[in-house]
């Protein structure tokens, strides 16, 4: 998936999603949950708290 695809699924503009990836902006809890559902991963994994 491209950044544009993911941004569309999250309901944000592609430059905003790009800033999430770069750590310039922080996403909301709702957006974090949406990313986890999209990639079928836990928030702990996404945040680097677990290896799985």
BAMARMI-101312 format. One record per atom (N, C-alpha, C): x, y, z; atom name; residue in one letter; residue number from 1. Coordinates in steps of 0.1 Angstrom, whole numbers. Layout:
BEGIN
<<X; Y; Z>; "CA"; "A"; NUM>,
...
***
This chain:
BEGIN
<<8; -12; 0>; "N"; "X"; 1>,
<<0; 0; 0>; "CA"; "X"; 1>,
<<9; 12; 0>; "C"; "X"; 1>,
<<4; 22; -7>; "N"; "X"; 2>,
<<12; 35; -7>; "CA"; "X"; 2>,
<<7; 44; 5>; "C"; "X"; 2>,
<<15; 54; 7>; "N"; "X"; 3>,
<<11; 63; 18>; "CA"; "X"; 3>,
<<-2; 69; 14>; "C"; "X"; 3>,
<<-5; 72; 2>; "N"; "X"; 4>,
<<-18; 78; -2>; "CA"; "X"; 4>,
<<-29; 68; 1>; "C"; "X"; 4>,
<<-27; 55; -2>; "N"; "X"; 5>,
<<-37; 45; 1>; "CA"; "X"; 5>,
<<-40; 45; 16>; "C"; "X"; 5>,
<<-30; 44; 24>; "N"; "X"; 6>,
<<-32; 44; 39>; "CA"; "X"; 6>,
<<-38; 57; 44>; "C"; "X"; 6>,
<<-34; 68; 39>; "N"; "X"; 7>,
<<-39; 81; 43>; "CA"; "X"; 7>,
<<-54; 81; 40>; "C"; "X"; 7>,
<<-58; 76; 28>; "N"; "X"; 8>,
<<-72; 76; 25>; "CA"; "X"; 8>,
<<-80; 67; 34>; "C"; "X"; 8>,
<<-75; 56; 38>; "N"; "X"; 9>,
<<-82; 47; 47>; "CA"; "X"; 9>,
<<-83; 53; 61>; "C"; "X"; 9>,
<<-73; 62; 65>; "N"; "X"; 10>,
<<-74; 68; 78>; "CA"; "X"; 10>,
<<-82; 81; 78>; "C"; "X"; 10>,
<<-85; 86; 66>; "N"; "X"; 11>,
<<-93; 98; 64>; "CA"; "X"; 11>,
<<-84; 111; 66>; "C"; "X"; 11>,
<<-71; 110; 63>; "N"; "X"; 12>,
<<-62; 121; 64>; "CA"; "X"; 12>,
<<-55; 123; 50>; "C"; "X"; 12>,
<<-50; 135; 48>; "N"; "X"; 13>,
<<-42; 138; 36>; "CA"; "X"; 13>,
<<-29; 130; 36>; "C"; "X"; 13>,
<<-24; 127; 25>; "N"; "X"; 14>,
<<-11; 120; 24>; "CA"; "X"; 14>,
<<0; 127; 31>; "C"; "X"; 14>,
<<2; 140; 30>; "N"; "X"; 15>,
<<13; 147; 37>; "CA"; "X"; 15>,
<<12; 146; 52>; "C"; "X"; 15>,
<<-1; 145; 57>; "N"; "X"; 16>,
<<-3; 143; 72>; "CA"; "X"; 16>,
<<2; 129; 76>; "C"; "X"; 16>,
<<-2; 119; 68>; "N"; "X"; 17>,
<<3; 105; 71>; "CA"; "X"; 17>,
<<18; 104; 70>; "C"; "X"; 17>,
<<24; 111; 60>; "N"; "X"; 18>,
<<38; 111; 59>; "CA"; "X"; 18>,
<<45; 117; 71>; "C"; "X"; 18>,
<<39; 127; 77>; "N"; "X"; 19>,
<<44; 133; 89>; "CA"; "X"; 19>,
<<43; 123; 101>; "C"; "X"; 19>,
<<32; 115; 101>; "N"; "X"; 20>,
<<31; 104; 112>; "CA"; "X"; 20>,
<<43; 95; 111>; "C"; "X"; 20>,
<<46; 91; 98>; "N"; "X"; 21>,
<<57; 81; 96>; "CA"; "X"; 21>,
<<70; 87; 101>; "C"; "X"; 21>,
<<72; 100; 98>; "N"; "X"; 22>,
<<85; 106; 101>; "CA"; "X"; 22>,
<<86; 110; 116>; "C"; "X"; 22>,
<<75; 109; 123>; "N"; "X"; 23>,
<<75; 113; 137>; "CA"; "X"; 23>,
<<73; 128; 140>; "C"; "X"; 23>,
<<69; 135; 129>; "N"; "X"; 24>,
<<67; 150; 131>; "CA"; "X"; 24>,
<<54; 153; 137>; "C"; "X"; 24>,
<<44; 145; 133>; "N"; "X"; 25>,
<<30; 146; 140>; "CA"; "X"; 25>,
<<28; 134; 147>; "C"; "X"; 25>,
<<20; 135; 158>; "N"; "X"; 26>,
<<15; 123; 164>; "CA"; "X"; 26>,
<<1; 120; 160>; "C"; "X"; 26>,
<<-3; 108; 158>; "N"; "X"; 27>,
<<-16; 105; 154>; "CA"; "X"; 27>,
<<-25; 104; 167>; "C"; "X"; 27>,
<<-38; 105; 165>; "N"; "X"; 28>,
<<-47; 103; 176>; "CA"; "X"; 28>,
<<-49; 89; 180>; "C"; "X"; 28>,
<<-55; 86; 191>; "N"; "X"; 29>,
<<-57; 72; 195>; "CA"; "X"; 29>,
<<-66; 65; 185>; "C"; "X"; 29>,
<<-76; 72; 179>; "N"; "X"; 30>,
<<-84; 66; 170>; "CA"; "X"; 30>,
<<-77; 63; 157>; "C"; "X"; 30>,
<<-68; 71; 153>; "N"; "X"; 31>,
<<-59; 68; 141>; "CA"; "X"; 31>,
<<-50; 57; 144>; "C"; "X"; 31>,
<<-44; 56; 156>; "N"; "X"; 32>,
<<-35; 45; 159>; "CA"; "X"; 32>,
<<-43; 32; 159>; "C"; "X"; 32>,
<<-55; 32; 164>; "N"; "X"; 33>,
<<-63; 20; 164>; "CA"; "X"; 33>,
<<-67; 16; 149>; "C"; "X"; 33>,
<<-69; 26; 141>; "N"; "X"; 34>,
<<-72; 23; 127>; "CA"; "X"; 34>,
<<-60; 17; 120>; "C"; "X"; 34>,
<<-48; 22; 122>; "N"; "X"; 35>,
<<-36; 17; 117>; "CA"; "X"; 35>,
<<-34; 2; 121>; "C"; "X"; 35>,
<<-36; 0; 134>; "N"; "X"; 36>,
<<-35; -14; 139>; "CA"; "X"; 36>,
<<-45; -23; 132>; "C"; "X"; 36>,
<<-57; -19; 130>; "N"; "X"; 37>,
<<-67; -28; 123>; "CA"; "X"; 37>,
<<-63; -30; 109>; "C"; "X"; 37>,
<<-58; -19; 102>; "N"; "X"; 38>,
<<-54; -20; 88>; "CA"; "X"; 38>,
<<-43; -30; 86>; "C"; "X"; 38>,
<<-33; -30; 95>; "N"; "X"; 39>,
<<-22; -39; 93>; "CA"; "X"; 39>,
<<-23; -52; 102>; "C"; "X"; 39>,
<<-34; -53; 109>; "N"; "X"; 40>,
<<-37; -65; 118>; "CA"; "X"; 40>,
<<-25; -67; 127>; "C"; "X"; 40>,
<<-21; -57; 134>; "N"; "X"; 41>,
<<-11; -57; 144>; "CA"; "X"; 41>,
<<-16; -50; 157>; "C"; "X"; 41>,
<<-9; -53; 168>; "N"; "X"; 42>,
<<-12; -47; 181>; "CA"; "X"; 42>,
<<-6; -33; 182>; "C"; "X"; 42>,
<<-12; -24; 190>; "N"; "X"; 43>,
<<-6; -11; 193>; "CA"; "X"; 43>,
<<8; -13; 200>; "C"; "X"; 43>,
<<9; -23; 208>; "N"; "X"; 44>,
<<22; -25; 215>; "CA"; "X"; 44>,
<<33; -28; 205>; "C"; "X"; 44>,
<<30; -36; 195>; "N"; "X"; 45>,
<<40; -39; 185>; "CA"; "X"; 45>,
<<43; -27; 177>; "C"; "X"; 45>,
<<33; -19; 173>; "N"; "X"; 46>,
<<35; -7; 165>; "CA"; "X"; 46>,
<<44; 3; 173>; "C"; "X"; 46>,
<<42; 4; 186>; "N"; "X"; 47>,
<<49; 13; 194>; "CA"; "X"; 47>,
<<63; 8; 199>; "C"; "X"; 47>,
<<66; -5; 195>; "N"; "X"; 48>,
<<79; -10; 198>; "CA"; "X"; 48>,
<<80; -16; 212>; "C"; "X"; 48>,
<<68; -19; 218>; "N"; "X"; 49>,
<<68; -25; 231>; "CA"; "X"; 49>,
<<69; -40; 232>; "C"; "X"; 49>,
<<65; -46; 221>; "N"; "X"; 50>,
<<67; -61; 220>; "CA"; "X"; 50>,
<<73; -64; 206>; "C"; "X"; 50>,
<<78; -77; 205>; "N"; "X"; 51>,
<<83; -81; 193>; "CA"; "X"; 51>,
<<73; -89; 184>; "C"; "X"; 51>,
<<61; -90; 188>; "N"; "X"; 52>,
<<51; -97; 180>; "CA"; "X"; 52>,
<<38; -89; 180>; "C"; "X"; 52>,
***
